[in-house]
Amino acid sequence: MLTVFEAVVLGIVQGIAEWLPISSEGMTSLVMINVFGKSLAESLPIAIWLHTGTLLSAMVYFRAELKKVIKEVPGFVKERDLQNKDHTLIIFLIISTMLTGFVGLPLILFATGWEDFSGKMATAFIGFLLIFTGILQITASKNIKMKTDPVLKDSIIVGITQGFAALPGVSRSGITVSTLLLGKFQASDALRLSFLMSIPAVLVAELGMGAMGLLIIDATSILALFFAFIVGILTIDIFIKMAEKYDFSKFCIGLGLLSIVSYFI
C-alpha cells in the first residue's frame, strides 16, 4: 500500500522514465526499495501497475495509429490472411503480445516470489540488468537500418525480448527498440512499433496480475496512475524526440554500475 506522497513521486518517475530506454520499472523499483523501504516482491506489482498510466498516455498520443488498427480488425478477422500487407501491424501486435505473455508471466511470478530478495541485493540485480540494456543499445546503434514494416520473424523475436522486460531493470522500450534496430529498422519506425506494442502487452499484464490477485487497487494506487498519465502526456513527445537524437546507453550503464557499487557500501 502506498502513501499519498509515495503515489505522487512514483507516478512522476513513471511518467518521465517510460519514454526513455532506461527501464521505468527499474527506476520505480529502485525508488521503492531504496527510498520507501519496500522489497522487490512488493515493488514489482506496483511498478507494473504504474504502466497503466503511461499506457493511457500512449493511447492518446498514438490515437491515429490505433484508430487505423481498429478499423482493420474486422477485415483481418474475416480474411485471416497472414500474407495481406494491410494487416501487417495487426499480425505484428497479436503475435508479439502472445509471446510477451508467454515469456513475461513466468518471470513476473518468479520475481514476485522473492520475498527475501530486497534492499542492496535487489538494487544490484537491477543494476546488472540496466548494464545489459545499455550494452544492447550500443550494439544496436551500430547497425545499418533499412526496413519499415515488420515481418513474422520480427514479431516473434521482439515479442520474446519484450517478455524479459517483466524483470525490473530491463527497459521495455530499450530492449524492444534495440531489437528492432538490430532487425534493421529506422529509429523512428522502431520507436513507433515499440510504443504501439506496449499497449496490448501492458493491458494483458494488468489483466493477468489482477486475475492472480497481485494487484491492490485503492485510492493511492489510482492517484499514482493519475500522475503517471498526466506526466506521461506532458513528456511523451519531448522524450520520444530526445530518444531519437541522444544515446542513453551510457546513462543505463552508469546507473547500473552505481547500483552494483551500492551493494558493497
Secondary structure by P-SEA (a helix, b strand, c coil): cccaaaaaaaaaaaaccccccccaaaaaaaaaaccccccaaaaaaaaaaaaaaaaaaaaaaaaaaaaaaaaaaaaaaaccccccccaaaaaaaaaaaaaaaaacaaaaaaaaaccccccaaaaaaaaaaaaaaaaaaaaaaacccccccccaaaaaaaaaaaaacccccccaaaaaaaaaaaacccaaaaaaaaaaaaaaaaaaaaaaaaaaccccccaaaaaaaaaaaaaaaacaaaaaaaaacccaaaaaaaaaaaaaaaaac
